[in-house]
């Protein structure tokens, strides 16, 4: 009780403050947060933050996001597969997904492109597209789930990421695989190692029976069917195995880093 009494600041409408703080969250998460009727007392007891102004409200939300990441990571079962579907279920046409228009999507020269490999790996040689095409590949028909609330089913073919990590001698005790993309804004995203080693996580080179189209991430996309869509980086140019959390394009704007689907 004494802690809640400490928060009773003259002139501060605590209900409005919490609702205003939720504006820092991505839209779908914000709606769930408000609909859940979150109270100032419950949030402060959970996070240990005193919410007295906008900066402390942002700090509180950051703690909540990190708490969500830890809970999702603990609940994640690396042996549970995402649903797979028959070819008849494929969404046609499969939608373009990006924070820019298709005309602004990166144009990558596949002949000169190389995948840069950095960090906690034994073999840091860059890989050409033709070298990657020679690796064993598998096909999956899985659902892409967007944080905006829509989903679509597609056919993806490529090399399991865990196979590639083994091939380059990656330290799979490390915390993250961090991907950098060719987008003009430098799109990047971390992937926790447990998800990177999941059997369905894939270095994707084909959509359907065709070389991965520009719209879906040529020359290489990381397909992670156990994650929301923004955790599936496209136009990948480098991968780093690291214990350092380097943030990400959407993660730095408030999206949960784990973001399981």
N, C-alpha and C positions, 0 to 999 in steps of 0.2 A: 504493500500500500504506500509506503514512504516513497518508493521509486516513482509510482504513478503521480503522487502528489507533487513531486519535484518537477514533473513535466507540465503542471498547470501554470502556464505563463500568461500573465494578464494581457489581454488583447489578441491572443492567438487562437483562432478557430482550428482546433486540432483535427476535426473531421475534414475540413476543407484543405488543410495542409497535407494530410495523407493522400487525398484525392489529387491534389496538385502535384505531389511528388510522383504519382504513378504516370504522369505525362512523360517522364523520363524513360518509361518502358516502351518496347515495340507495341504496336496497336493490339494484336491478338492477346498478348500477355496482359496488357493494361485492362482490357475488358474483363478477363478472367479475374484479375486482381480486385477490381471494383465490385464485380458481381459477387465475389466471395465475401464481401462485407468486412474486409480487413480493418482492424481497429488499431489506433495508435498504441494503446497499451500492449496488445498482443505482439505487435511488430517490435516494439522496443524491448519487451521481455525476451523475445526470440533472439534479437541481434545484439543487444547490449548497447544500442545507440540512443542518445537523447536527441529527439527530433525538435529542434528549436528554430531552424531556418532552412533555406533552400539547400545550402551546402551540406548540412547534416542530413537532410532528407535524401540527397544524392548518395551520401556515404552509407546510409541505411539500405538503400536499394542495391548498392554494390555488394553489401554483405549478404543480402537476400539472394542475389544472383549467384554468388560464390557458394552459398549454402545449398542452393538448388543443384549446382554442378556436383558437389560432393555427394548429395543424396542419389542423384541419377547414376553417378559412377559406381556407387555401392550396389545399386539395384541392377546394374547392367550384367547380363549373363552372356559371356563370350561364346557360349555353345548354343544359344537360342537363335534360330534363323528367322530373318524377315520372310513374310509370305512370298511365294513365287506363284506365277500365274500362267495359264495357257496362252498361246500366241493369239487366240481369238479375243483376249482381253486387252490387247495393246491399244492404247489411246492413239487414234489417228485423226488428224495430225497431232503429233506430240507437240505441246506448246513450247515456244521459246521462253526462257526464264532468265532475266537479268535486270540489273538496276539501270540499264541503258537500252536504247533501241537496238534491234538487230543490225541495222546499218552501222552502228557504232561498235559492234563486237570486234574483238581483236582479229587481225588477219596475220596468221603465222605462216612463215615459209617452212614447210615440212622438210625440204631438202637441207636447209642450213640449221634447223632447230636441233638442239641437244638438251636432254634433261640433265641439269646440274645436280650432283649429289654431294651433300655437305654434312658436317657434324660427326656424330658418334658412329661412324661406319669404317670398315677396314678398307674398302675399295671406293675411292672417290672419283673414279673415271667418269666423264660425262657419257651419256648414252644417246646414240642417234635413234631416230624413229625406226629405221630399218632393223637395228639391233633389237629394239624392244619388240618389234613385230615377230621376231624369231622365238620369243619366249612362249611357253605353254599358255594357251588361252582357254577360257571357259565362258559360257553364255548364261546369262540370268535374265529373267523377265520379272522385274520388281517395280514397286510403286515409288514414285518420287512424291514426297509430301512437302508442300511449300508452307512456310510460316504464315503466308497470307491467307491460308485456309482452303486452297485447292490442291488436288492431287492428280497424277496421271501415271499410267503404266507404260513402261518402255522396255525394249530389248537391248541389253548391253553386253558386249563381248570384250574381254581383256584378261590381263594377268592378275591373279590374286596378289594383293599388295604384300601379304606375308611371305609369299614365295620370293618376291623381289628383295624384300628386306633380308631374307636368309641369304640370297645370292650375293648381296653386297657386304655381307658381314655386319649388319646393323646391330647395335646393342639394344636388344628388345627389352632390356630392363629400364631403358630410358623412358621418360614420361610422355614425349610427344613426337609426332611427325608434323613438321610445319611446312606448308606448301605456299609457294609464291607463284603468281599468275601473270600473264602478259597484259592484263587490262591496263588501260591508261592510268587508272588511279592506284595501281599496284595492289590489286586484290590479293589477300593472303588469308590463311586460316590454319589454326592448329587442329590436329586430330590426336586425341588421347591414344596411347599405345595399345590399350586393350581393344579399342575399336579398329585401329590400324591392322591388328592381327586377326580380326574377325574373318571367318572363311568367305564371307560375301563381299568384303571390302576389296575393291578392284581398281587396277589401273586400266581404264577403259579406252579402247582404240577403235571400236566399231559401235554404231547404232543400227540395230537391225542387221542387215547383211552388207552394209556399206561402211567404208571408212568414216570415222566420226565426222559428221558435218560441222562446219564452222559454227552453226547455231547452237550446237550442243557441246562445243568445247575443243575442237581440233587444235592441236594434235593429240592431246591427252586430257582426260577428265578423271578425277578420283570419284568413283561411284561408291557411296556408303549408304546402303538401303536401311541401315538401322538409325540413320540421322535425318534431321530435317534438311531440306534442299540446299540451304545456304552453306551447309557443311560438306557439300560435294563440289569442290573447286574445279573450275574449267580452265582451259588454255594454260595448263601447268607448265612452268619453265624450270622450277627447281624444287627440291625436297631436302629438308634438313632434319636429322634425328637429334633431338636435344632434350635436356632436362629443364631448359629455360622456357617459361611461358612468355611468348612473344606477342600475344594478342592477335587480333585479326580484324579484317575490314568491318564486319558487322559486330563482332565481339566488342570492339572498342566503342561501339555506339550503343551498347547496353544489352545485346543479345546474349543469352546464356551460351557458354562455350561448349558444354557437353551436348545439349540440344538433341537428345534422342527422340526418335519418331514413335 
